[in-house]
């Protein structure tokens, strides 16, 4: 899976996800740190990447309707410290069929995972 990790997540996730076979890049590595969400979203979509973020500006299901993009994982942890974020994302990408999340809107909390798939 081609993944873009937003600047509000640990950059080390790129290496972790790459080690398990994904093509992972980060917003800062691409020179987009500090840019507005529209620019970041456009770049992610132009690269056909799945975005992983904590940014609630990406939480509007109507704006980011499944099937209209390459995929989005919104991570919403109760205590989003670096260690917890890395552990939760690593767990998801180790234990789940993340390839099936392409074009989906996914929300991960500490204990739950909600996947909204494109309408058929």
DRENGU-170858 format. One record per residue (C-alpha): residue number from 1; x, y, z. Coordinates in nm, 4 decimals, decimal comma. Layout:
 num       px       py       pz
 NUM        X        Y        Z
...
This chain:
 num       px       py       pz
   1   0,0000   0,0000   0,0000
   2   0,1193   0,3529  -0,0804
   3   0,0923   0,5567   0,2411
   4   0,1450   0,9192   0,3416
   5   0,1902   0,9910   0,7128
   6   0,0770   1,3353   0,8231
   7   0,3085   1,5627   1,0211
   8   0,1009   1,5149   1,3392
   9   0,2161   1,1529   1,3671
  10   0,5648   1,0216   1,4481
  11   0,7782   1,0138   1,1332
  12   0,9234   0,6825   1,2523
  13   0,5973   0,5191   1,1414
  14   0,7231   0,5460   0,7830
  15   1,0111   0,3114   0,8606
  16   0,7902   0,0761   1,0599
  17   0,5329   0,0485   0,7804
  18   0,8033   0,0224   0,5134
  19   0,9560  -0,2690   0,7046
  20   0,6309  -0,4629   0,6670
  21   0,6117  -0,4018   0,2934
  22   0,4376  -0,0682   0,2453
  23   0,5588   0,2300   0,0447
  24   0,5399   0,4843   0,3274
  25   0,6349   0,8504   0,3086
  26   0,5748   1,1503   0,5336
  27   0,4333   1,4984   0,4792
  28   0,7537   1,6640   0,6131
  29   0,9806   1,4493   0,3948
  30   0,7889   1,5762   0,0924
  31   0,8372   1,9367   0,2027
  32   0,4703   1,9921   0,2888
  33   0,5084   2,0532   0,6629
  34   0,3078   2,3539   0,7722
  35   0,1058   2,3643   0,4508
  36  -0,2712   2,3870   0,4648
  37  -0,4864   2,0752   0,4552
  38  -0,6072   2,1387   0,1000
  39  -0,2506   2,1365  -0,0331
  40  -0,1622   1,8251   0,1637
  41  -0,4775   1,6431   0,0526
  42  -0,4163   1,7364  -0,3117
  43  -0,0561   1,6095  -0,2958
  44  -0,1621   1,2842  -0,1267
  45  -0,4299   1,2217  -0,3889
  46  -0,1987   1,3120  -0,6789
  47   0,0427   1,0485  -0,5495
  48  -0,2405   0,7940  -0,5054
  49  -0,1536   0,7462  -0,1386
  50  -0,3535   0,6440   0,1680
  51  -0,3357   0,9217   0,4305
  52  -0,2828   0,8488   0,7994
  53  -0,3551   1,1479   1,0237
  54  -0,4846   1,2712   1,3585
  55  -0,6083   1,5979   1,2077
  56  -0,9784   1,6406   1,2795
  57  -1,0075   1,8611   0,9704
  58  -1,0122   1,5289   0,7834
  59  -1,2979   1,3878   0,9934
  60  -1,5927   1,5041   0,7807
  61  -1,7280   1,1882   0,6181
  62  -1,9344   1,3965   0,3738
  63  -1,6264   1,5834   0,2531
  64  -1,4095   1,2711   0,2416
  65  -1,6743   1,0295   0,1200
  66  -1,5443   0,6753   0,0712
  67  -1,4680   0,6003  -0,2908
  68  -1,3758   0,9594  -0,3772
  69  -1,0149   0,9271  -0,2616
  70  -0,7353   0,6728  -0,2159
  71  -0,8105   0,6136   0,1522
  72  -0,7896   0,7836   0,4880
  73  -0,7131   0,6585   0,8386
  74  -0,8023   0,8996   1,1174
  75  -0,6328   0,7971   1,4442
  76  -0,8233   0,9175   1,7529
  77  -0,6620   0,7945   2,0742
  78  -0,7614   0,9017   2,4231
  79  -0,3961   0,9675   2,5123
  80  -0,2145   1,0284   2,1817
  81   0,1421   1,0200   2,3075
  82   0,4114   0,9096   2,0653
  83   0,4421   0,5570   2,2056
  84   0,0650   0,4959   2,1951
  85   0,0311   0,6268   1,8404
  86   0,3126   0,4090   1,7113
  87   0,1802   0,1014   1,8922
  88  -0,1772   0,1441   1,7668
  89  -0,0848   0,2086   1,4031
  90   0,1688  -0,0730   1,4066
  91  -0,0937  -0,3087   1,5539
  92  -0,3473  -0,2172   1,2863
  93  -0,1034  -0,2688   1,0009
  94   0,0185  -0,5971   1,1498
  95  -0,3186  -0,7524   1,2393
  96  -0,5610  -0,6192   0,9768
  97  -0,6097  -0,6533   0,6035
  98  -0,5237  -0,2903   0,5396
  99  -0,5145  -0,3420   0,1633
 100  -0,8940  -0,3709   0,1821
 101  -0,9044  -0,0143   0,3202
 102  -0,8200   0,1373  -0,0190
 103  -1,0726   0,4122  -0,1002
 104  -1,2224   0,3767   0,2514
 105  -1,2678   0,6203   0,5398
 106  -1,1280   0,4499   0,8514
 107  -1,1348   0,5728   1,2113
 108  -0,9221   0,3991   1,4742
 109  -0,9682   0,4619   1,8446
 110  -0,7973   0,2856   2,1337
 111  -1,0268  -0,0161   2,1075
 112  -1,2426   0,0238   1,8005
 113  -1,2051   0,0407   1,4286
 114  -1,4743   0,1822   1,2007
 115  -1,4409   0,1278   0,8288
 116  -1,6645   0,3092   0,5837
 117  -1,6381   0,1500   0,2404
 118  -1,7384   0,3049  -0,0912
 119  -2,1005   0,2624  -0,1874
 120  -2,1508   0,0033  -0,4561
